[in-house]
Amino acid sequence: MNAPNPIVNAPRVVTVALNPALDQTIEVAGLQPGAVNRALRMQIDVGGKAVNVASCLSDFGVPVAVAGQLGRDNAVLFEELFQRKNIANHCCYLDGLTRINTKLADTVSGETTDLNMPGTEFSPEAAADLLNQILERLERLAEHVEWVVLSGSLPPGMPVNAYAAITERMQAAGASVLLDTSGAPLKAALASGPRMIKPNRHELAELLGRPLDSLALLVAAGRELLHSSPAPAWVVVSLGSEGALFLTREQALHAHPLKVAVISTVGAGDAMVAGLVAARLEDLSLAETAQLATAFSATKLTRLGPHLPCPAEVRALAEQVVVTPVDA
């Protein structure tokens, strides 16, 4: 189950891929459900939220590692990406296939339809064994790692407190955890006090059990979490085409979206997570963090796959992001 590959620089960030995927993206011009659609082109990218985050961080020049699980039968595409982008591979290899998701990207509407597979189902014993092995690998990385990113769904059979266990262990070792998940895993992990969380508006509403139909209600909800115990230091709420909210106990900012030519929305939230981590590594202000994270997301919208343009282009776009204060 071992296949780490060495890198020149010790990783500053590790992303945890408990449920990675291969993303098969098919472009169509005007998707018509129930009819025969002729595809324009197709590409296959390694994916899953944690892998997407690592890929974007690497493009920005951040030394990064991935720990998690891969199926041996189609691991080669992941390995090629990790080698090409100098991402340290600390994944456990399991028998079988890594799940394959299908994305239908409509070039006319700019919308993407996702058909996501649940992933390999684990027995309680296999899930516990995998989680223990991942924790061991993370602890070996803890000497250098500053941020641990926990993002995406859990595979069937993985206990809902898996992210909570990782959060508790890694923050005790001195790293900060950014959590980007939903439902029961989000609720369970919040009890372990991750440093930052990035739900979207629907995930936040589900967590709190009430509708959040305005910016004021979203800000109030974010502040409720910021004053809970244990509490994150940062809450970022992605709003899709409306941008994102960036909240600390002292400030609430709205980053407005940039106008770009949308090729695919797949991975835009993951790119924002990567931008958040990159900003924290540079100790940027909340406003500067909002600008950089929004630029990460916007540049990702203009291409297929988990890739960004050169860092200079991302930074130049960040300067164009408009950020305004909001209050509940």
Summary of the structure (lengths in Angstrom):
residues: 328
radius of gyration: 18.7
end to end distance: 49.6
largest distance: 54.6
contacts: 1155
relative contact order: 0.14
helix: 37%
strand: 23%
